[in-house]
Amino acid sequence: MIRTIKLFFTTGVLIFLLFSCSDNTIEVKTKDNFDLVELPDGSIVYLNHNSTLSYDPEFQSRHVEIEGELYFDVVEDDTPFIIFSDLGTVTVVGTEFSVKTEDDEMEVEVAEGSVEISTGQHFEKIDKGGRAVYKGGEKGIRKMKAEFKFKSWMNELKVEFKKLGKEFKKSSKEVGRESEKAVKELKKGLKELK
């Protein structure tokens, strides 16, 4: 089933991409939680609350479809990494940045490297420390200095992961103690059988 055809400019060449949605598509959705996804190429995607990431599990074309707010740490590769949203596309080779889509607005903040944003009618390159905002129906993409708004929810995510790590460590110790007890009881039972 064809979902959408995307048109965008990259390095001065018009590229037509056919993005299909098959039963093979992996979709990760968050509600009131965060999530972290390692893509097949090694790129890492952090999902904020109420966000969605969809991609082909083979990932040969290195493209994803998103909704909500996500932070990307993209592995450098000769094949461009392309993010599709309802408002436009973001193209990158290797960098760190956030993309937030909400209603009719898309915002990109670049922490490392640079990205290219295309809305079909408008195209901009955003470098490290830059921010771009596009509102549906506007005559262009507004560029400004990054505010790194994503850092607040990324910090919350780190705190959540630390808590999970501590809980896992505590659970591991408890499992270890229980295992030791079970082994001692097993040895004791084997001695009694002799």
Contacts in CASP RR format, 6 or more apart in sequence:
PFRMAT RR
TARGET T0000
AUTHOR 0000-0000-0000
METHOD contacts of the structure
MODEL  1
MIRTIKLFFTTGVLIFLLFSCSDNTIEVKTKDNFDLVELPDGSIVYLNHN
STLSYDPEFQSRHVEIEGELYFDVVEDDTPFIIFSDLGTVTVVGTEFSVK
TEDDEMEVEVAEGSVEISTGQHFEKIDKGGRAVYKGGEKGIRKMKAEFKF
KSWMNELKVEFKKLGKEFKKSSKEVGRESEKAVKELKKGLKELK
1 20 0 8 1.000
1 21 0 8 1.000
1 22 0 8 1.000
2 18 0 8 1.000
2 20 0 8 1.000
2 21 0 8 1.000
3 19 0 8 1.000
3 20 0 8 1.000
3 21 0 8 1.000
4 19 0 8 1.000
4 84 0 8 1.000
5 16 0 8 1.000
5 17 0 8 1.000
5 18 0 8 1.000
5 19 0 8 1.000
6 16 0 8 1.000
6 17 0 8 1.000
6 19 0 8 1.000
6 84 0 8 1.000
6 88 0 8 1.000
6 89 0 8 1.000
7 14 0 8 1.000
7 15 0 8 1.000
7 16 0 8 1.000
7 17 0 8 1.000
7 120 0 8 1.000
8 14 0 8 1.000
8 15 0 8 1.000
8 17 0 8 1.000
8 82 0 8 1.000
8 88 0 8 1.000
8 89 0 8 1.000
8 91 0 8 1.000
8 118 0 8 1.000
8 120 0 8 1.000
8 123 0 8 1.000
9 15 0 8 1.000
9 116 0 8 1.000
9 118 0 8 1.000
9 120 0 8 1.000
9 123 0 8 1.000
10 80 0 8 1.000
10 91 0 8 1.000
10 116 0 8 1.000
10 118 0 8 1.000
17 61 0 8 1.000
17 63 0 8 1.000
17 82 0 8 1.000
19 63 0 8 1.000
19 65 0 8 1.000
19 84 0 8 1.000
21 54 0 8 1.000
22 56 0 8 1.000
24 56 0 8 1.000
24 57 0 8 1.000
24 58 0 8 1.000
25 54 0 8 1.000
25 55 0 8 1.000
25 56 0 8 1.000
25 57 0 8 1.000
26 54 0 8 1.000
26 55 0 8 1.000
26 56 0 8 1.000
26 57 0 8 1.000
27 52 0 8 1.000
27 53 0 8 1.000
27 54 0 8 1.000
28 35 0 8 1.000
28 37 0 8 1.000
28 47 0 8 1.000
28 52 0 8 1.000
28 53 0 8 1.000
28 54 0 8 1.000
29 51 0 8 1.000
29 52 0 8 1.000
30 47 0 8 1.000
30 48 0 8 1.000
30 49 0 8 1.000
30 50 0 8 1.000
30 51 0 8 1.000
30 52 0 8 1.000
31 49 0 8 1.000
31 50 0 8 1.000
32 49 0 8 1.000
32 50 0 8 1.000
33 49 0 8 1.000
34 46 0 8 1.000
34 47 0 8 1.000
34 48 0 8 1.000
34 49 0 8 1.000
34 153 0 8 1.000
34 156 0 8 1.000
34 157 0 8 1.000
34 160 0 8 1.000
35 46 0 8 1.000
35 47 0 8 1.000
35 51 0 8 1.000
36 44 0 8 1.000
36 45 0 8 1.000
36 46 0 8 1.000
36 47 0 8 1.000
36 157 0 8 1.000
36 161 0 8 1.000
37 44 0 8 1.000
37 45 0 8 1.000
37 47 0 8 1.000
37 53 0 8 1.000
38 44 0 8 1.000
38 45 0 8 1.000
39 45 0 8 1.000
39 55 0 8 1.000
39 59 0 8 1.000
39 64 0 8 1.000
40 57 0 8 1.000
40 58 0 8 1.000
40 59 0 8 1.000
41 59 0 8 1.000
41 62 0 8 1.000
41 75 0 8 1.000
41 77 0 8 1.000
41 81 0 8 1.000
42 75 0 8 1.000
43 62 0 8 1.000
43 72 0 8 1.000
43 73 0 8 1.000
43 74 0 8 1.000
43 75 0 8 1.000
43 81 0 8 1.000
44 72 0 8 1.000
44 73 0 8 1.000
45 53 0 8 1.000
45 64 0 8 1.000
45 70 0 8 1.000
45 71 0 8 1.000
45 72 0 8 1.000
45 73 0 8 1.000
46 70 0 8 1.000
46 71 0 8 1.000
46 72 0 8 1.000
46 73 0 8 1.000
46 154 0 8 1.000
46 157 0 8 1.000
47 53 0 8 1.000
47 69 0 8 1.000
47 70 0 8 1.000
48 68 0 8 1.000
48 69 0 8 1.000
48 70 0 8 1.000
48 71 0 8 1.000
48 150 0 8 1.000
48 153 0 8 1.000
48 157 0 8 1.000
49 69 0 8 1.000
49 153 0 8 1.000
50 68 0 8 1.000
51 66 0 8 1.000
51 67 0 8 1.000
51 68 0 8 1.000
51 69 0 8 1.000
51 70 0 8 1.000
52 65 0 8 1.000
52 66 0 8 1.000
52 67 0 8 1.000
52 68 0 8 1.000
53 64 0 8 1.000
53 65 0 8 1.000
53 66 0 8 1.000
53 70 0 8 1.000
54 64 0 8 1.000
54 65 0 8 1.000
54 66 0 8 1.000
55 63 0 8 1.000
55 64 0 8 1.000
55 65 0 8 1.000
56 63 0 8 1.000
61 79 0 8 1.000
61 82 0 8 1.000
62 77 0 8 1.000
62 79 0 8 1.000
62 80 0 8 1.000
62 81 0 8 1.000
62 82 0 8 1.000
63 81 0 8 1.000
63 82 0 8 1.000
63 83 0 8 1.000
63 84 0 8 1.000
64 82 0 8 1.000
64 83 0 8 1.000
64 84 0 8 1.000
65 83 0 8 1.000
65 84 0 8 1.000
65 85 0 8 1.000
66 83 0 8 1.000
66 84 0 8 1.000
66 85 0 8 1.000
66 99 0 8 1.000
66 101 0 8 1.000
67 85 0 8 1.000
67 86 0 8 1.000
67 101 0 8 1.000
68 100 0 8 1.000
68 101 0 8 1.000
68 102 0 8 1.000
69 98 0 8 1.000
69 99 0 8 1.000
69 100 0 8 1.000
69 101 0 8 1.000
69 102 0 8 1.000
69 150 0 8 1.000
69 153 0 8 1.000
70 98 0 8 1.000
70 99 0 8 1.000
70 100 0 8 1.000
71 96 0 8 1.000
71 97 0 8 1.000
71 98 0 8 1.000
71 150 0 8 1.000
71 154 0 8 1.000
72 81 0 8 1.000
72 83 0 8 1.000
72 92 0 8 1.000
72 95 0 8 1.000
72 96 0 8 1.000
72 97 0 8 1.000
72 98 0 8 1.000
72 99 0 8 1.000
73 96 0 8 1.000
74 81 0 8 1.000
74 92 0 8 1.000
74 93 0 8 1.000
74 94 0 8 1.000
74 95 0 8 1.000
74 96 0 8 1.000
75 94 0 8 1.000
76 93 0 8 1.000
76 94 0 8 1.000
77 93 0 8 1.000
77 94 0 8 1.000
78 93 0 8 1.000
80 91 0 8 1.000
80 92 0 8 1.000
80 93 0 8 1.000
81 91 0 8 1.000
81 92 0 8 1.000
81 93 0 8 1.000
81 94 0 8 1.000
82 89 0 8 1.000
82 90 0 8 1.000
82 91 0 8 1.000
82 92 0 8 1.000
83 89 0 8 1.000
83 90 0 8 1.000
83 91 0 8 1.000
83 92 0 8 1.000
83 99 0 8 1.000
85 99 0 8 1.000
85 101 0 8 1.000
85 106 0 8 1.000
86 101 0 8 1.000
87 101 0 8 1.000
87 104 0 8 1.000
87 105 0 8 1.000
87 106 0 8 1.000
87 119 0 8 1.000
87 134 0 8 1.000
87 136 0 8 1.000
88 106 0 8 1.000
88 117 0 8 1.000
88 118 0 8 1.000
88 119 0 8 1.000
88 120 0 8 1.000
88 134 0 8 1.000
89 117 0 8 1.000
89 118 0 8 1.000
90 97 0 8 1.000
90 99 0 8 1.000
90 108 0 8 1.000
90 115 0 8 1.000
90 116 0 8 1.000
90 117 0 8 1.000
91 115 0 8 1.000
91 116 0 8 1.000
91 117 0 8 1.000
91 118 0 8 1.000
92 113 0 8 1.000
92 114 0 8 1.000
92 115 0 8 1.000
92 116 0 8 1.000
94 113 0 8 1.000
95 110 0 8 1.000
95 111 0 8 1.000
95 112 0 8 1.000
95 113 0 8 1.000
95 114 0 8 1.000
95 115 0 8 1.000
95 128 0 8 1.000
96 110 0 8 1.000
96 111 0 8 1.000
96 112 0 8 1.000
96 113 0 8 1.000
97 108 0 8 1.000
97 109 0 8 1.000
97 110 0 8 1.000
97 111 0 8 1.000
97 112 0 8 1.000
97 113 0 8 1.000
97 115 0 8 1.000
97 126 0 8 1.000
98 107 0 8 1.000
98 108 0 8 1.000
98 109 0 8 1.000
98 111 0 8 1.000
98 149 0 8 1.000
98 150 0 8 1.000
99 106 0 8 1.000
99 107 0 8 1.000
99 108 0 8 1.000
100 106 0 8 1.000
100 107 0 8 1.000
100 108 0 8 1.000
100 149 0 8 1.000
100 150 0 8 1.000
101 107 0 8 1.000
104 135 0 8 1.000
104 136 0 8 1.000
104 137 0 8 1.000
105 133 0 8 1.000
105 134 0 8 1.000
105 135 0 8 1.000
105 136 0 8 1.000
106 117 0 8 1.000
106 119 0 8 1.000
106 133 0 8 1.000
106 134 0 8 1.000
107 131 0 8 1.000
107 132 0 8 1.000
107 133 0 8 1.000
107 134 0 8 1.000
108 115 0 8 1.000
108 117 0 8 1.000
108 126 0 8 1.000
108 131 0 8 1.000
108 132 0 8 1.000
109 129 0 8 1.000
109 130 0 8 1.000
109 131 0 8 1.000
109 146 0 8 1.000
109 147 0 8 1.000
109 148 0 8 1.000
109 149 0 8 1.000
109 150 0 8 1.000
110 126 0 8 1.000
110 127 0 8 1.000
110 128 0 8 1.000
110 129 0 8 1.000
110 130 0 8 1.000
110 131 0 8 1.000
110 146 0 8 1.000
111 128 0 8 1.000
111 129 0 8 1.000
111 146 0 8 1.000
111 148 0 8 1.000
112 128 0 8 1.000
113 127 0 8 1.000
113 128 0 8 1.000
114 125 0 8 1.000
114 126 0 8 1.000
114 127 0 8 1.000
114 128 0 8 1.000
115 125 0 8 1.000
115 126 0 8 1.000
116 123 0 8 1.000
116 124 0 8 1.000
116 125 0 8 1.000
116 126 0 8 1.000
117 123 0 8 1.000
117 124 0 8 1.000
117 125 0 8 1.000
117 126 0 8 1.000
117 132 0 8 1.000
117 134 0 8 1.000
117 141 0 8 1.000
119 134 0 8 1.000
119 136 0 8 1.000
119 140 0 8 1.000
119 141 0 8 1.000
121 140 0 8 1.000
122 134 0 8 1.000
122 139 0 8 1.000
122 140 0 8 1.000
122 141 0 8 1.000
123 141 0 8 1.000
124 132 0 8 1.000
124 141 0 8 1.000
124 143 0 8 1.000
126 132 0 8 1.000
126 143 0 8 1.000
129 145 0 8 1.000
129 146 0 8 1.000
130 143 0 8 1.000
130 144 0 8 1.000
130 145 0 8 1.000
130 146 0 8 1.000
131 143 0 8 1.000
131 144 0 8 1.000
131 145 0 8 1.000
131 146 0 8 1.000
131 147 0 8 1.000
132 141 0 8 1.000
132 142 0 8 1.000
132 143 0 8 1.000
132 144 0 8 1.000
133 141 0 8 1.000
133 142 0 8 1.000
133 144 0 8 1.000
134 140 0 8 1.000
134 141 0 8 1.000
134 142 0 8 1.000
END
